[in-house]
C-alpha cells in the first residue's frame, strides 16, 4: 500500500519570519517586565517618602503642641524667652528648640535707627544703610498727603514694574522687593528679621550678636563686654540695662510669638526638619500657627 506524501512544513523563509516575530515578542515582553519592575520600585520609594513626610508632619505637630503647652502653662508674665527639650515618640528621636521672636528685628515695628543699624552691621555703607532703612519704612507705611506718589515715582524711575506696598510686610522675603537693597544684603538680613514679633525693640538676652550690634549706641567694645557677661546677667533687668548703656531702651523687647525648630530623626537614619512660628495666648485658642516651613532629608544618614 502506498503511503500518502507528508505535508511540507513550509518554506524556510516563512519559518524564519515566524522565528523573528517570536523573538521580537519575547524582547517586548522582557522590556515591559523591566519597565514594570522600575515602576514598582519607583512607586515603592515614592510611597516610602510620602509615608515619612506624613509621619514627620504628625510628629512635628506633636512637638508644636508640647511647646505651646509649656509656654501656655508658664503664663504671659513668666514665659521663658527660649528653651529646648528632647523626647522620643513612635521610635523617632525629637529635638526641639524654641525662642521668642523678639530675638529678631521686626520689619513692621522697628524704628529707622534699628533697621539702619542692622543694614550697616551686615555690610552696607552708612549712607546706603540710612537710605535702605528709609525705603523699608516707606514700604510698610501709608504715604501722607504730601508724599503721595513720591515712592511710586522712585520705583518707576528705577525700572521696577511694581509700587511699594505701603502696608505691613506680609513675609520677610518681601524685603527683596524694597528699592535700594541688594540681593546679597537681603540674604544676609533674613536670619535676623521677622514680621511676627510686633515689638519695636529686641530681647538682647537671646538675640544674635548681629542684632545686638544693630542697637543704637552699641560699640564693638560694648558688644564684646555684653556678650561675655550675658549669661551672668540673666534675670537681672537692672544689670542688663546697665550693661547695655545707651542701647537699653531698644533692648527689652517682648513678644508673644515664638519660633520653634524641630529636628526629627527616624530609626533608619533619615531626618526631617521643621520651623514653625506660633503666637501664644490671645483669643480662645492657646496658640495660633503663624508660619510653617519644613523639608525632608531623603538621604539616609550614617
C-alpha positions as CSV (number, residue, x, y, z in Angstrom):
1,X,0.0,0.0,0.0
2,X,1.3,3.3,-1.0
3,X,1.6,5.9,1.9
4,X,0.4,9.4,1.2
5,X,3.1,12.0,0.9
6,X,4.0,14.1,4.1
7,X,2.7,17.7,4.1
8,X,5.5,20.2,3.8
9,X,6.2,22.3,6.9
10,X,6.5,25.5,4.7
11,X,9.3,27.2,3.0
12,X,12.4,28.2,5.1
13,X,11.7,31.9,4.6
14,X,8.3,31.6,6.3
15,X,9.8,29.7,9.2
16,X,12.4,32.4,9.6
17,X,9.8,35.2,9.7
18,X,7.8,33.4,12.4
19,X,11.0,32.9,14.5
20,X,11.9,36.6,14.2
21,X,8.4,37.6,15.2
22,X,8.5,35.4,18.2
23,X,11.9,36.8,19.3
24,X,10.6,40.4,18.9
25,X,7.6,39.5,21.0
26,X,9.8,37.9,23.7
27,X,12.0,41.1,23.7
28,X,9.0,43.3,24.0
29,X,7.7,41.3,26.9
30,X,11.1,41.4,28.6
31,X,11.1,45.2,28.1
32,X,7.7,45.5,29.6
33,X,8.8,43.4,32.6
34,X,11.8,45.7,33.1
35,X,9.6,48.8,32.8
36,X,7.1,47.4,35.2
37,X,9.8,46.5,37.7
38,X,11.2,50.0,37.6
39,X,7.7,51.4,38.0
40,X,7.1,49.3,41.1
41,X,10.5,50.2,42.5
42,X,9.8,54.0,42.0
43,X,6.3,53.7,43.4
44,X,7.6,51.9,46.5
45,X,10.2,54.7,47.0
46,X,7.5,57.4,46.5
47,X,5.2,55.7,49.0
48,X,8.1,55.4,51.5
49,X,8.9,59.1,51.1
50,X,5.3,60.1,51.3
51,X,4.8,57.9,54.4
52,X,7.9,59.5,56.0
53,X,6.6,63.0,55.2
54,X,3.2,62.2,56.8
55,X,4.9,60.8,59.9
56,X,7.2,63.8,60.1
57,X,4.3,66.2,59.8
58,X,2.4,64.4,62.6
59,X,5.5,64.3,64.8
60,X,6.2,68.0,64.2
61,X,2.6,68.8,65.1
62,X,3.1,66.9,68.4
63,X,6.2,69.0,69.1
64,X,4.4,72.2,68.4
65,X,1.6,71.1,70.8
66,X,4.1,70.2,73.5
67,X,6.0,73.5,73.2
68,X,2.8,75.6,73.1
69,X,1.5,73.7,76.2
70,X,4.7,74.5,78.1
71,X,4.5,78.2,77.2
72,X,0.8,78.4,77.9
73,X,1.3,76.9,81.4
74,X,4.0,79.4,82.2
75,X,1.7,82.3,81.9
76,X,2.3,85.6,79.9
77,X,4.5,87.2,82.6
78,X,6.8,84.2,83.2
79,X,7.3,82.5,79.9
80,X,10.9,81.7,79.2
81,X,12.4,83.6,76.3
82,X,13.9,80.4,74.9
83,X,14.3,76.7,75.7
84,X,14.8,73.2,74.4
85,X,13.8,69.6,75.1
86,X,14.3,66.1,73.6
87,X,12.0,63.2,73.6
88,X,11.1,60.0,71.7
89,X,7.8,59.2,70.0
90,X,6.9,56.3,67.8
91,X,10.5,55.3,67.6
92,X,11.7,58.7,66.3
93,X,14.1,61.0,68.2
94,X,12.7,64.5,68.5
95,X,14.9,67.6,69.3
96,X,13.0,70.8,69.8
97,X,14.3,74.3,70.5
98,X,12.2,77.5,70.7
99,X,12.9,81.2,71.1
100,X,10.9,84.4,71.3
101,X,10.6,86.3,68.0
102,X,11.8,89.3,69.9
103,X,15.3,87.8,69.2
104,X,14.8,89.3,65.7
105,X,14.1,92.7,64.4
106,X,10.5,93.2,63.3
107,X,10.3,94.8,59.8
108,X,6.9,96.2,60.6
109,X,7.6,97.7,64.0
110,X,11.4,98.6,64.3
111,X,12.4,102.2,64.2
112,X,14.5,103.5,61.4
113,X,17.7,103.7,63.6
114,X,17.5,99.9,64.4
115,X,16.9,99.0,60.7
116,X,19.7,101.2,59.6
117,X,22.0,99.7,62.3
118,X,21.3,96.1,61.1
119,X,22.0,97.0,57.4
120,X,25.2,98.7,58.5
121,X,26.3,95.7,60.6
122,X,25.7,93.5,57.6
123,X,28.0,95.5,55.3
124,X,26.0,98.5,53.9
125,X,27.7,101.9,53.9
126,X,26.3,104.4,56.4
127,X,24.5,106.3,53.6
128,X,23.2,103.1,52.0
129,X,22.0,101.9,55.4
130,X,20.1,105.1,56.1
131,X,18.5,105.1,52.6
132,X,17.7,101.4,52.8
133,X,16.0,101.8,56.2
134,X,14.1,104.8,54.9
135,X,12.8,102.6,52.0
136,X,11.8,99.9,54.4
137,X,9.8,102.4,56.5
138,X,8.2,103.8,53.3
139,X,7.3,100.3,52.1
140,X,5.4,99.4,55.2
141,X,3.8,102.8,55.8
142,X,0.9,104.6,54.2
143,X,2.1,107.7,52.5
144,X,0.8,111.0,53.9
145,X,-0.9,113.7,51.8
146,X,2.4,115.5,51.0
147,X,4.3,112.3,49.9
148,X,1.6,110.6,47.8
149,X,3.2,109.3,44.6
150,X,6.8,110.0,45.7
151,X,7.7,106.4,46.5
152,X,5.8,105.2,43.4
153,X,7.9,107.6,41.3
154,X,11.1,106.3,42.8
155,X,10.3,102.7,41.9
156,X,9.2,103.7,38.3
157,X,12.4,105.7,37.8
158,X,14.4,102.6,38.9
159,X,12.5,100.5,36.3
160,X,10.6,98.4,38.8
161,X,7.3,97.1,37.5
162,X,5.6,97.4,40.9
163,X,5.0,100.0,43.5
164,X,5.8,99.8,47.3
165,X,3.1,98.0,49.3
166,X,2.6,101.0,51.7
167,X,1.3,98.4,54.2
168,X,2.9,96.0,56.6
169,X,5.3,93.4,55.2
170,X,3.4,90.1,54.7
171,X,6.6,88.0,54.7
172,X,10.3,88.6,55.3
173,X,11.1,87.6,51.7
174,X,9.3,90.7,50.6
175,X,12.4,92.6,51.7
176,X,13.9,91.6,48.4
177,X,11.4,93.9,46.6
178,X,12.5,97.0,48.6
179,X,14.3,99.6,46.4
180,X,18.0,100.0,47.2
181,X,18.6,96.7,48.9
182,X,20.9,94.4,47.0
183,X,20.2,90.6,46.9
184,X,23.3,89.7,48.9
185,X,22.4,92.2,51.6
186,X,18.8,90.9,51.8
187,X,20.1,87.3,52.0
188,X,22.3,88.3,54.9
189,X,19.5,90.1,56.7
190,X,16.8,87.4,56.5
191,X,18.0,85.3,59.5
192,X,17.8,88.4,61.7
193,X,14.4,89.8,60.8
194,X,10.7,88.8,61.3
195,X,7.2,90.1,60.7
196,X,5.7,88.3,63.8
197,X,7.3,89.9,66.8
198,X,5.3,93.1,67.0
199,X,8.0,94.7,69.2
200,X,9.8,97.9,68.4
201,X,12.9,96.6,70.1
202,X,14.6,93.3,70.6
203,X,15.3,90.9,73.5
204,X,19.1,91.4,73.9
205,X,19.3,88.3,76.2
206,X,18.6,85.9,73.4
207,X,19.3,87.9,70.2
208,X,22.2,87.1,67.9
209,X,25.3,89.3,68.1
210,X,24.5,90.9,64.8
211,X,21.1,92.1,66.1
212,X,22.6,93.4,69.3
213,X,25.3,95.2,67.3
214,X,22.5,97.0,65.4
215,X,21.1,98.7,68.5
216,X,21.7,102.4,68.6
217,X,24.7,103.3,70.7
218,X,26.3,99.8,70.7
219,X,30.1,100.0,70.1
220,X,32.3,97.0,69.3
221,X,33.7,97.2,72.8
222,X,30.3,97.4,74.5
223,X,29.1,94.4,72.3
224,X,32.1,92.3,73.3
225,X,31.6,93.1,77.0
226,X,27.9,92.4,76.9
227,X,28.2,89.1,75.1
228,X,30.8,88.0,77.7
229,X,28.6,88.9,80.6
230,X,25.2,88.0,79.1
231,X,24.9,84.6,80.8
232,X,25.7,86.1,84.2
233,X,23.1,88.9,83.7
234,X,20.1,86.6,83.1
235,X,17.1,87.5,85.2
236,X,18.5,90.8,86.4
237,X,16.8,93.6,84.4
238,X,18.7,96.4,86.1
239,X,22.1,94.7,85.4
240,X,21.2,94.2,81.8
241,X,20.2,97.9,81.4
242,X,23.4,99.0,83.0
243,X,25.5,96.7,80.7
244,X,23.8,98.0,77.6
245,X,24.0,101.7,78.5
246,X,22.6,103.8,75.7
247,X,21.2,100.8,73.9
248,X,18.9,99.7,76.8
249,X,15.8,101.4,75.5
250,X,15.7,99.2,72.4
251,X,17.0,96.0,74.1
252,X,14.0,95.0,76.2
253,X,11.5,93.9,73.5
254,X,9.0,91.2,74.3
255,X,6.8,89.1,72.0
256,X,4.1,86.5,72.3
257,X,5.3,84.9,69.1
258,X,7.8,82.0,69.3
259,X,9.9,80.3,66.6
260,X,10.1,76.5,67.1
261,X,12.8,74.5,65.4
262,X,12.1,70.7,65.2
263,X,14.6,68.0,64.2
264,X,13.1,64.5,63.8
265,X,15.5,61.6,63.4
266,X,13.9,58.3,62.2
267,X,15.2,54.9,63.2
268,X,16.5,54.3,59.6
269,X,18.7,57.4,59.8
270,X,16.6,59.8,57.7
271,X,15.9,63.2,59.1
272,X,13.2,65.8,58.9
273,X,13.5,69.5,59.9
274,X,10.6,71.9,60.5
275,X,10.5,75.5,61.6
276,X,7.2,76.8,63.0
277,X,6.3,80.2,64.3
278,X,3.3,80.4,66.7
279,X,1.5,83.1,68.6
280,X,0.9,82.1,72.2
281,X,-2.3,83.3,74.0
282,X,-4.8,85.7,72.8
283,X,-8.3,84.7,71.8
284,X,-10.0,81.3,72.5
285,X,-7.1,79.2,71.2
286,X,-4.0,78.6,73.4
287,X,-1.8,79.2,70.3
288,X,-2.0,80.0,66.6
289,X,0.3,78.9,63.8
290,X,1.7,81.9,62.0
291,X,4.2,80.2,59.8
292,X,5.2,76.7,59.0
293,X,8.2,75.6,56.9
294,X,9.5,72.1,56.6
295,X,11.6,69.8,54.5
296,X,12.5,66.2,54.4
297,X,16.1,65.0,54.1
298,X,15.6,61.9,51.9
299,X,19.2,60.8,52.1
300,X,20.0,58.0,54.5
301,X,22.5,59.2,57.1
302,X,25.0,57.1,58.9
